[in-house]
């Protein structure tokens, strides 16, 4: 075989898997269609280190987020990567919203997150004097990370372990052969060639369902739905009025966590993301300026000082969601597909938030699946 292990996709999860599995496998390749790692979902998000609060008990999202959070902080300390364990305030802005905070606290405890606590009005004023809330929860283990530095370190570890990063190369076809898999690739100049791999990991993010279909695993419940999230930045000097992450109570169906405040490591502050399902799975990264009114009205409940003109368009990202519009919450799909006739092929589909936080734990999970 040309490769012991081939990973399709160099987002944060693919890189974490490459760094981990290159400890035990030799002759590892990472195939990425872009010129560099992390060009899609991994670099177009809030860069939040999630605590593991919101996800259903027993789900992979809950388990891997809680495990991954601990691993991520330890990893950043070990490699001296930039991050901030700034904490998060979850706010109720009316008596009607307050019961939702109790449910969040209960769900967090069920997931093994036992550090949340309620804030009284004096404590809210001390932590975030410029927000308006009738009641609030504080999550001290939530933080933010500089995702590019994290991904660069993962790539460095993988390359030092002998991994070959194959950029500007797209997977055209994938088929099972007696000893593994045949992969047809197209290079940047249009040249196509094929090579063989004993094991394959599909970590292709927004295209992961497409890769799965190429192999013949084509099930309706594995179809991805692109959900666009847009961000608006709070312009100076009002960005200085906030110190940490501020979240509203989330949507009951967990399509998104609500338009929230994210403070980055350079002291910039942005609002978002919203959640808009696209009619087709197109790569639409445009920020709609008409959304500015929606953003402003959404957050002025807890940021009453924010004026419409304090906002400016920032960026947009795409979530690869298994959960369709109006559907129930869906978990990560991470499966070794022997039962479907594809041994040593691991599918990772629907790896949205908290994928960044969970990435190192996902890598360990995939490693265990290949034991």
WOCORVEN-V902416 format. One record per run of one state. SS is the DSSP state (A for helix, B for strand, O for the rest). FROM is the first residue (numbers start at 0). TO is the last residue. If there is no record, write none. Layout:
ss from to
SS FROM TO
SS FROM TO
This chain:
ss from to
O 0 1
B 2 7
O 8 10
A 11 20
O 21 26
B 27 30
O 31 39
A 40 42
O 43 46
B 47 48
O 49 58
A 59 78
O 79 81
B 82 83
O 84 86
B 87 91
O 92 93
A 94 109
O 110 115
B 116 118
O 119 119
A 120 126
O 127 133
B 134 138
O 139 141
B 142 144
O 145 145
A 146 159
O 160 162
B 163 165
O 166 167
B 168 176
O 177 178
B 179 186
O 187 190
B 191 201
O 202 203
A 204 214
O 215 218
A 219 221
O 222 223
B 224 233
O 234 236
A 237 240
O 241 243
B 244 247
O 248 258
B 259 262
O 263 267
B 268 271
O 272 274
B 275 276
O 277 289
A 290 298
O 299 306
A 307 309
B 310 320
O 321 331
B 332 335
A 336 339
O 340 343
B 344 348
O 349 353
A 354 368
O 369 370
